[in-house]
Amino acid sequence: MLKHVMGLGLQDNGTMGAHHLATVALVVLSYMLNVHLVGLVVFGTLNLSNPLLHLSKLASCLEFKTAKMALFALFAAVFFVTRVVLFPYFILRWCVRLTAQQHCSLESHRLCVSVWCMQ
C-alpha cells in the first residue's frame, strides 16, 4: 500500500488505495462480527490466483516468453474458476447458510427464515 502513497507504479493510485482499504475493512469487519471463517474463506478464494499472476510478471521481467504465457494462461483459468464458478455457486451459498445458522433464531427472525429458505 505504501507504493501507492509514494506515487510508484501505475497511475490508478486512488482506486487501488481505496480497494486495499476496503479489503482491510472487510477483513476487520468479518472478525468483529464473529464471521472470521467466512471472511477467511472468501479472502483465500479470491486471492488464490494472485501468485500465478506475480510469477507471470516475474517471467516477463526475465524475458521467459513461454513461461510467461503459460503462467498467465494458468492464472486466467484459475481466476475464472475461482471468481466466476467457485465463488458465486459454492462459497456465497455456504457463507449465507453458515451465518444464518450462527446468528439467527429461525422462529423469531423473518429475514433469517427467508435466507434459510433460499438454500
N, C-alpha and C positions, 0 to 999 in steps of 0.2 A: 504494500500500500504506500510505502514511503516514496517509491519512484514516481508515483502519480503526483505527489505534492511537489517533488523536485523538478517536474517537467520533463522527465526522461520517458522514452518510449513513444507510443502513439499519441495523437492529439485528442483523443477522447477521454482525457483525464477526469473530467467532471462525471461523466457517465460511469466510468469504471470505479471511481471513488464511491459513488452512490451505490453501485452494485455490491461492492465489498462491504460497505456499511450496512446495507440491507441484509446481506448474508450473515454477518456477525450478529445483527439484531435478531434475526430468526433463530439462530443457534441459541442465543441467550434466552430468548422468549420461550423456546421449547423446553429449556432446562427449568426456567422459573415456573412454567405451567405443569411441570412434572410429566412431560411427554418427551423426555430426552431420548427415549428409544426410537420414537417416531422421527425426531429431528436427526438422529444419527443415521438411521436407515435412508432417509431422504437425502441427506448430505452425502453419504457414501455412494449412493446410487447415481446421483447427478454428477459426481466427480470421478467416477470410475474411468472415464475415457481420457482424463487430463494427462496422465503420464505418457500415453501414446502420442498425444499432440506435442508434448515437450521433447520426446525422443525424435519425432519427425522434424522439429525445428533444429535439434542438435545435428541430425543427419544432413539437414540443409546447410547448416553452417560449415560442416565438414566436407561438403560437396559430395556426399554419397547419394547420388541420384536414385539408384534403385531402392536403397534402404529408405530414403525419404518418401518415395511414392508408396512403397509397401506399408510403411508405418502410418502414413496419412490415410491410406485406404482402410487399414485396420481401425484407426481412430474413428473414421467416418462410420464404419459399420457398428462399432461399439457405441458410439454416440447415438446413432439412430435406434439401436435396440434398447438402450437404457432410457432414453428420453421419450421415444415415441411408442415403444411397445411395453417395456417393463414398468415404467413409472406410472402411466395412467391406468393400465389394466390390472396391475398387481399391487404396486406399492400404495397408491392412493386408496384403493379399496381396503387394503389391510389396515392402513393408518386410521381411516374413518371408523372401521369396526373396532379397532383397539381402543381408540379414545372414547368411543361410545360406551364400551364395556367398562372402562376405568372410571369415567366421570359422570355417568348418567344412571339415574334410577328410572327404569323403564315405566314404572307406574306413575311417576309424577312429572316427567318432562316430556311434553308433546314433541318438541324438536328432536329429542333423542329417539323417540319412538319412530319418527319419520325417517331419521337417518338409519336406524336399525332395520326398518322395513325395506330400505333401498338395497340392502345387502342381499 
